[in-house]
Amino acid sequence: MPNAPLLRQRLAALFLVGVLLWFSPWLGRLEQAGSWLGVPLLYIYVYGVWALLILVAAVVVGHRRD
């Protein structure tokens, strides 16, 4: 497991990336966009970013140095 300060820095960077992705100008454009397979693109973007952030957080926290 990485040392605590490095882990905190990585998680803080992940938080900032998440904030930038969720509060980006793309959201306004996606709101006006159509849908894909009946699902609005805004929903796909928001839940896709959410899933990606969870996946990256799991990799960062679960990463072990042997």
SETORLO-548048 format. One record per residue (C-alpha): residue number from 1; residue in one letter; x, y, z. Coordinates in nm, 3 decimals. Layout:
! SETORLO-548048
> NUM/A/X/Y/Z
...
//
This chain:
! SETORLO-548048
> 1/M/0.000/0.000/0.000
> 2/P/0.138/0.343/-0.083
> 3/N/0.236/0.564/0.203
> 4/A/-0.040/0.778/0.351
> 5/P/0.064/1.120/0.211
> 6/L/0.091/0.982/-0.143
> 7/L/-0.248/0.812/-0.111
> 8/R/-0.405/1.136/0.013
> 9/Q/-0.255/1.328/-0.279
> 10/R/-0.386/1.077/-0.530
> 11/L/-0.733/1.081/-0.380
> 12/A/-0.733/1.462/-0.369
> 13/A/-0.632/1.472/-0.736
> 14/L/-0.908/1.224/-0.817
> 15/F/-1.157/1.447/-0.633
> 16/L/-1.048/1.751/-0.833
> 17/V/-1.075/1.559/-1.160
> 18/G/-1.423/1.449/-1.060
> 19/V/-1.528/1.805/-0.982
> 20/L/-1.394/1.922/-1.316
> 21/L/-1.575/1.645/-1.502
> 22/W/-1.907/1.693/-1.324
> 23/F/-1.910/2.074/-1.339
> 24/S/-1.779/2.118/-1.688
> 25/P/-1.933/2.311/-1.979
> 26/W/-2.013/1.974/-2.140
> 27/L/-2.311/1.931/-1.911
> 28/G/-2.494/2.222/-2.071
> 29/R/-2.430/2.085/-2.417
> 30/L/-2.529/1.733/-2.322
> 31/E/-2.855/1.861/-2.177
> 32/Q/-2.950/1.990/-2.521
> 33/A/-2.823/1.679/-2.699
> 34/G/-3.043/1.392/-2.794
> 35/S/-3.051/1.044/-2.655
> 36/W/-2.882/0.713/-2.720
> 37/L/-3.103/0.406/-2.713
> 38/G/-3.372/0.614/-2.544
> 39/V/-3.147/0.730/-2.260
> 40/P/-3.055/1.100/-2.249
> 41/L/-2.684/1.161/-2.307
> 42/L/-2.667/1.371/-1.991
> 43/Y/-2.760/1.067/-1.779
> 44/I/-2.508/0.849/-1.959
> 45/Y/-2.234/1.108/-1.900
> 46/V/-2.311/1.163/-1.531
> 47/Y/-2.336/0.794/-1.444
> 48/G/-2.040/0.707/-1.663
> 49/V/-1.819/0.963/-1.486
> 50/W/-1.947/0.837/-1.152
> 51/A/-1.859/0.476/-1.238
> 52/L/-1.518/0.581/-1.372
> 53/L/-1.436/0.771/-1.052
> 54/I/-1.534/0.472/-0.839
> 55/L/-1.321/0.242/-1.052
> 56/V/-1.017/0.470/-1.035
> 57/A/-1.061/0.519/-0.658
> 58/A/-1.070/0.141/-0.611
> 59/V/-0.751/0.104/-0.814
> 60/V/-0.576/0.382/-0.620
> 61/V/-0.677/0.251/-0.279
> 62/G/-0.625/-0.114/-0.366
> 63/H/-0.287/-0.062/-0.533
> 64/R/-0.016/-0.242/-0.340
> 65/R/0.356/-0.207/-0.379
> 66/D/0.534/-0.536/-0.331
//
